[in-house]
Amino acid sequence: MNNTIIVTGGAGFIGANFVLDWLAAGLGRVVNLDKLTYAGNLQNLEAVQQHPDHVFVHGDIGDRALVAKLLAEHKPRAILNFAAESHVDRSIHGPEDFIQTNVVGTFHLLEEARHYWSGLNTTEQSAFRFLHVSTDEVYGTLAAHDPAFTETTPYAPNSPYSASKAASDHLVRAYQHTYGLPTLTTNCSNNYGPYHFPEKLIPLCLLNALAGKPLPIYGDGQQIRDWLYVKDHCSAIRRVLEAGRVGETYNVGGWNEKANLDVVQLLCDILDNLQPREDGRSYREQITFVKDRPGHDRRYAIDASKLYSELGWKPQESFETGIRKTVAWYLEHQDWVENVNSGEYRRWLDQHYAESAA
């Protein structure tokens, strides 16, 4: 077996960062399978467009013939499944795509991985891994003083998105227990950083601030999330792939619980410093509270102590250092911003938040 891996969803936010970091470290060839839906963007991969160890394939994880072909041709030592519909608001307005990609798509990918793995020799089977990237949202919501989510917290998803991810997690677990497929699962907290699609809180508010638009905050803005810099998340996944115990789940968190309003206010303060408004006033004045979304979970918090105690991983960035790097990246990559912040997507986003504010 060679040193090739297959990454699904590798043109999206987290997947692209993983691919870029993997290739920069010279860790082997990446076959990158992505459907290029609204959140997939080849511009995320521009730096490795001509890289000899990067093979991009436009396709769907649900296309079993294509997946089987890629497995037979490239003979990877691992599959890392980043491919997912991942935006909660979209899952509320249109849940079917989430079921098709996150549940049915993962099932098809697992089936082809199982057939491929079954044909390997004993040594190759022992070395192979199927790593499934999931979310802390499968655990539901926490009250203010509840302990953080651990790997044994019962699943209690509250949105079509998180329910679809919970279903995919259960499928991955079942394929390990039933068929022996060597799987690993990671459940991460809220990611932020370069190439983050601007439907999410931090890039949305950053880009709206620069455009002189309102910064929409759901409800009272006191929803608490644990924030994880995407480069730290990628390093955690590499570590789990390298040394994680087969069949285990590992929570990946940034140890940075912040209320949404506090996040946006800090973002405004950094912008005030790095790119002040022409009128000299603070970007905080653009903060606007909008109607809360249905079923909005109040608090997520990740206990990542298992990942630290077993594999020695911990995040390198604090929220303050990571968010400053993120703001600086967006200010330096206006071409990327203009690409994703235009056209059909931008019209949908503006309409959605206009309806929320009504």
C-alpha positions as CSV (number, residue, x, y, z in Angstrom):
1,M,0.0,0.0,0.0
2,N,1.4,3.4,-0.9
3,N,1.2,6.7,1.0
4,T,-1.8,8.0,-0.9
5,I,-5.0,9.2,1.0
6,I,-8.4,10.0,-0.4
7,V,-10.0,13.2,1.0
8,T,-13.6,13.8,0.4
9,G,-14.9,17.4,0.5
10,G,-11.4,18.7,0.1
11,A,-12.5,21.9,-1.7
12,G,-14.6,23.0,1.3
13,F,-13.5,25.0,4.3
14,I,-12.0,22.4,6.6
15,G,-11.2,19.9,3.9
16,A,-9.2,22.5,1.9
17,N,-7.2,23.6,4.9
18,F,-6.4,20.0,5.6
19,V,-5.3,19.3,2.0
20,L,-3.1,22.4,2.0
21,D,-1.5,21.6,5.3
22,W,-1.0,17.9,4.4
23,L,0.8,18.8,1.1
24,A,2.8,21.5,2.7
25,A,4.2,19.0,5.2
26,G,5.0,16.5,2.4
27,L,3.0,13.7,3.9
28,G,2.0,12.0,0.6
29,R,-0.3,12.1,-2.3
30,V,-3.9,13.4,-1.9
31,V,-6.8,12.3,-4.1
32,N,-9.3,15.1,-3.5
33,L,-12.9,14.2,-4.3
34,D,-15.4,17.1,-4.1
35,K,-18.8,17.7,-5.7
36,L,-18.2,21.5,-5.7
37,T,-21.6,22.5,-4.3
38,Y,-22.1,26.1,-3.1
39,A,-19.5,25.7,-0.3
40,G,-16.9,23.9,-2.4
41,N,-14.5,26.3,-4.1
42,L,-11.5,25.4,-6.3
43,Q,-10.0,28.8,-5.5
44,N,-9.4,27.4,-2.0
45,L,-6.9,25.0,-3.7
46,E,-5.3,27.4,-6.0
47,A,-1.9,27.1,-4.2
48,V,-1.7,23.4,-5.0
49,Q,-3.3,23.4,-8.5
50,Q,-0.1,22.3,-10.1
51,H,1.2,20.2,-7.1
52,P,2.4,16.8,-8.3
53,D,0.9,15.1,-5.2
54,H,-2.6,16.7,-5.5
55,V,-5.2,14.9,-7.7
56,F,-8.5,16.7,-7.9
57,V,-11.6,14.8,-8.9
58,H,-15.0,16.5,-9.4
59,G,-17.5,14.0,-8.1
60,D,-20.0,12.9,-5.5
61,I,-19.3,10.5,-2.6
62,G,-22.6,8.9,-3.5
63,D,-21.3,7.9,-6.9
64,R,-20.2,4.4,-6.0
65,A,-18.8,3.6,-9.4
66,L,-16.5,6.6,-9.3
67,V,-15.4,5.9,-5.7
68,A,-14.7,2.3,-6.6
69,K,-12.6,3.4,-9.5
70,L,-10.6,5.8,-7.4
71,L,-9.9,3.2,-4.8
72,A,-8.8,0.6,-7.4
73,E,-6.6,3.1,-9.2
74,H,-4.9,4.9,-6.3
75,K,-4.9,2.2,-3.6
76,P,-5.1,4.6,-0.7
77,R,-4.0,3.8,2.9
78,A,-6.8,6.0,4.3
79,I,-10.1,7.7,3.4
80,L,-10.8,11.0,5.3
81,N,-14.5,12.0,4.9
82,F,-14.9,15.7,5.2
83,A,-17.8,15.8,2.6
84,A,-21.0,17.1,4.2
85,E,-23.7,19.6,4.0
86,S,-22.9,21.6,7.1
87,H,-24.9,24.8,7.3
88,V,-27.7,24.7,9.9
89,D,-29.8,27.4,8.4
90,R,-29.8,25.7,5.0
91,S,-30.8,22.4,6.7
92,I,-33.8,24.2,8.2
93,H,-35.0,25.6,4.9
94,G,-34.1,22.5,2.8
95,P,-33.3,19.3,4.8
96,E,-33.4,16.8,1.9
97,D,-29.9,17.6,0.6
98,F,-28.5,17.0,4.1
99,I,-30.1,13.5,4.2
100,Q,-28.8,12.6,0.7
101,T,-25.2,13.8,1.3
102,N,-24.6,13.2,5.0
103,V,-26.5,10.0,5.4
104,V,-27.0,8.3,2.0
105,G,-23.6,9.6,0.7
106,T,-21.7,8.4,3.8
107,F,-23.4,5.0,3.4
108,H,-22.3,4.6,-0.2
109,L,-18.8,5.7,0.7
110,L,-18.6,3.2,3.6
111,E,-19.8,0.4,1.3
112,E,-17.1,1.0,-1.3
113,A,-14.5,1.4,1.5
114,R,-15.6,-1.9,2.9
115,H,-15.3,-3.7,-0.4
116,Y,-11.9,-2.2,-1.1
117,W,-10.6,-3.0,2.4
118,S,-11.9,-6.6,2.2
119,G,-9.7,-7.1,-0.9
120,L,-6.5,-6.0,0.8
121,N,-4.0,-8.4,2.3
122,T,-3.7,-8.7,6.1
123,T,-0.9,-6.2,6.5
124,E,-2.7,-3.6,4.3
125,Q,-6.0,-4.2,6.1
126,S,-4.3,-3.5,9.5
127,A,-2.8,-0.3,8.2
128,F,-5.9,1.1,6.5
129,R,-8.1,3.8,8.2
130,F,-11.5,5.4,7.4
131,L,-11.6,8.7,9.3
132,H,-15.0,10.4,9.6
133,V,-15.1,14.1,10.4
134,S,-18.1,15.1,12.4
135,T,-19.4,17.8,14.7
136,D,-20.2,18.5,18.4
137,E,-23.8,19.4,17.3
138,V,-24.7,15.7,17.4
139,Y,-24.7,16.0,21.2
140,G,-27.5,18.6,21.4
141,T,-27.4,21.6,23.7
142,L,-26.0,22.3,27.2
143,A,-27.3,24.5,30.0
144,A,-24.9,27.2,31.3
145,H,-23.4,25.0,34.1
146,D,-23.5,21.6,32.4
147,P,-20.3,19.7,32.0
148,A,-18.8,19.8,28.5
149,F,-19.5,17.1,25.9
150,T,-17.4,14.0,26.2
151,E,-17.2,11.1,23.8
152,T,-19.8,9.2,25.9
153,T,-22.3,12.0,25.9
154,P,-25.6,10.7,24.5
155,Y,-26.6,12.0,21.1
156,A,-29.4,14.5,21.0
157,P,-29.3,16.4,17.7
158,N,-31.7,19.3,17.4
159,S,-31.5,20.3,13.7
160,P,-31.8,18.5,10.4
161,Y,-28.1,19.1,9.9
162,S,-27.0,17.7,13.3
163,A,-29.5,14.8,12.9
164,S,-28.0,13.9,9.6
165,K,-24.5,14.0,11.0
166,A,-25.5,11.9,14.0
167,A,-26.9,9.3,11.5
168,S,-23.6,9.2,9.6
169,D,-21.7,8.8,12.9
170,H,-23.8,5.8,13.8
171,L,-23.2,4.3,10.3
172,V,-19.5,4.6,10.7
173,R,-19.6,3.0,14.1
174,A,-21.8,0.2,12.8
175,Y,-19.4,-0.6,10.0
176,Q,-16.5,-1.0,12.4
177,H,-18.5,-3.2,14.8
178,T,-20.2,-5.3,12.1
179,Y,-17.6,-5.6,9.4
180,G,-14.4,-4.8,11.2
181,L,-13.7,-1.8,9.0
182,P,-11.0,0.2,10.8
183,T,-12.8,3.5,11.4
184,L,-12.0,6.6,13.5
185,T,-14.4,9.5,14.2
186,T,-13.7,13.1,15.2
187,N,-16.3,15.4,16.6
188,C,-15.2,19.0,16.5
189,S,-16.4,22.3,17.8
190,N,-17.0,25.5,15.8
191,N,-14.1,26.0,13.4
192,Y,-13.0,29.4,12.1
193,G,-10.1,30.6,10.0
194,P,-9.0,31.0,6.3
195,Y,-11.4,30.0,3.5
196,H,-14.4,29.9,5.9
197,F,-17.6,30.1,3.8
198,P,-19.4,33.4,4.6
199,E,-22.6,31.9,5.8
200,K,-21.0,31.3,9.2
201,L,-20.9,33.9,11.9
202,I,-17.3,35.1,11.8
203,P,-16.8,35.5,8.1
204,L,-20.4,36.8,7.6
205,C,-19.9,39.6,10.2
206,L,-16.4,40.4,9.0
207,L,-17.5,40.8,5.4
208,N,-20.7,42.7,6.3
209,A,-18.7,45.0,8.5
210,L,-16.3,45.9,5.6
211,A,-19.3,46.4,3.3
212,G,-21.0,48.7,5.7
213,K,-23.9,46.3,6.3
214,P,-25.6,45.2,9.5
215,L,-23.9,42.5,11.5
216,P,-26.8,40.0,12.2
217,I,-26.8,38.4,15.7
218,Y,-29.4,35.8,16.4
219,G,-31.6,36.4,19.5
220,D,-29.7,37.9,22.4
221,G,-26.3,36.8,21.1
222,Q,-25.6,34.8,24.2
223,Q,-25.4,31.4,22.5
224,I,-22.1,29.9,23.6
225,R,-19.8,27.9,21.3
226,D,-16.3,26.5,21.7
227,W,-14.1,28.0,19.0
228,L,-11.4,26.0,17.2
229,Y,-8.9,27.5,14.8
230,V,-9.1,25.4,11.6
231,K,-5.3,24.8,11.4
232,D,-5.5,23.3,14.9
233,H,-8.4,21.1,13.8
234,C,-6.3,19.8,10.9
235,S,-3.4,19.0,13.2
236,A,-5.7,17.0,15.4
237,I,-7.1,15.0,12.5
238,R,-3.5,14.2,11.4
239,R,-2.7,13.0,14.9
240,V,-5.9,10.8,15.2
241,L,-5.1,9.3,11.8
242,E,-1.6,8.6,12.9
243,A,-2.2,7.1,16.3
244,G,-5.9,6.9,17.1
245,R,-7.3,3.7,18.4
246,V,-9.5,1.9,15.8
247,G,-13.2,2.3,16.5
248,E,-12.7,5.2,18.8
249,T,-14.3,8.7,18.8
250,Y,-12.2,11.8,19.6
251,N,-13.6,15.2,20.5
252,V,-11.6,18.1,19.1
253,G,-12.1,21.4,20.8
254,G,-10.3,24.7,21.1
255,W,-10.9,25.2,24.8
256,N,-12.4,28.6,24.0
257,E,-16.0,29.0,25.1
258,K,-17.3,32.4,23.8
259,A,-20.8,33.9,23.4
260,N,-21.6,34.9,19.9
261,L,-22.0,38.5,20.8
262,D,-18.6,38.6,22.4
263,V,-17.1,37.0,19.3
264,V,-18.5,39.7,17.1
265,Q,-17.5,42.5,19.4
266,L,-13.9,41.2,19.4
267,L,-14.0,40.9,15.7
268,C,-15.2,44.6,15.4
269,D,-12.4,45.7,17.8
270,I,-9.7,43.9,15.6
271,L,-11.2,45.6,12.5
272,D,-11.2,48.9,14.2
273,N,-7.4,48.4,14.7
274,L,-6.5,46.8,11.3
275,Q,-8.9,48.6,8.9
276,P,-10.7,51.5,10.7
277,R,-14.0,52.8,9.3
278,E,-13.6,56.0,7.2
279,D,-15.8,57.9,9.6
280,G,-13.6,56.8,12.6
281,R,-16.5,55.1,14.4
282,S,-16.5,51.5,15.6
283,Y,-17.7,48.6,13.6
284,R,-19.7,47.7,16.8
285,E,-22.3,50.2,15.7
286,Q,-23.3,47.9,12.9
287,I,-24.3,45.1,15.2
288,T,-28.0,44.2,14.7
289,F,-30.1,41.7,16.6
290,V,-32.4,39.5,14.4
291,K,-35.0,36.9,15.2
292,D,-33.5,33.7,16.6
293,R,-33.5,30.7,14.3
294,P,-35.8,27.7,15.1
295,G,-34.3,25.2,17.5
296,H,-31.1,27.3,18.1
297,D,-29.0,25.4,20.6
298,R,-27.9,27.5,23.5
299,R,-24.5,26.2,24.3
300,Y,-21.9,23.7,23.0
301,A,-18.7,22.9,24.9
302,I,-16.1,20.2,24.1
303,D,-14.1,18.2,26.5
304,A,-11.0,17.3,24.5
305,S,-9.1,15.7,27.3
306,K,-9.2,12.3,25.7
307,L,-7.4,13.5,22.7
308,Y,-4.8,15.1,24.9
309,S,-4.3,12.3,27.4
310,E,-4.2,9.5,24.7
311,L,-2.5,11.3,21.8
312,G,-0.9,14.3,23.3
313,W,-2.7,16.8,21.1
314,K,-3.8,20.3,22.2
315,P,-4.5,23.5,20.2
316,Q,-1.7,25.9,19.5
317,E,-3.9,29.0,19.0
318,S,-5.9,30.9,21.6
319,F,-9.1,32.5,20.3
320,E,-7.5,35.9,20.5
321,T,-4.5,34.8,18.3
322,G,-6.6,32.8,16.0
323,I,-9.2,35.4,15.3
324,R,-6.6,38.0,14.6
325,K,-4.9,35.7,12.1
326,T,-8.3,35.1,10.5
327,V,-9.2,38.8,10.1
328,A,-5.8,39.5,8.6
329,W,-6.2,36.6,6.1
330,Y,-9.5,38.0,4.9
331,L,-8.2,41.5,4.6
332,E,-5.3,40.1,2.5
333,H,-7.5,37.9,0.2
334,Q,-10.1,40.2,-1.2
335,D,-10.1,38.3,-4.5
336,W,-11.3,35.1,-2.7
337,V,-13.8,37.2,-0.8
338,E,-15.2,38.7,-4.0
339,N,-15.5,35.3,-5.6
340,V,-17.6,33.7,-2.9
341,N,-19.4,36.8,-1.8
342,S,-21.2,37.4,-5.1
343,G,-24.0,36.1,-7.2
344,E,-26.7,33.6,-6.3
345,Y,-25.2,32.8,-2.8
346,R,-25.1,36.5,-1.8
347,R,-28.7,37.0,-2.9
348,W,-29.8,34.1,-0.9
349,L,-27.9,35.2,2.2
350,D,-29.2,38.8,2.1
351,Q,-32.8,37.6,1.6
352,H,-32.5,35.1,4.5
353,Y,-31.3,37.6,7.0
354,A,-33.7,40.2,5.8
355,E,-36.5,37.8,6.6
356,S,-35.0,37.0,10.0
357,A,-34.9,40.7,10.9
358,A,-38.5,41.3,9.8
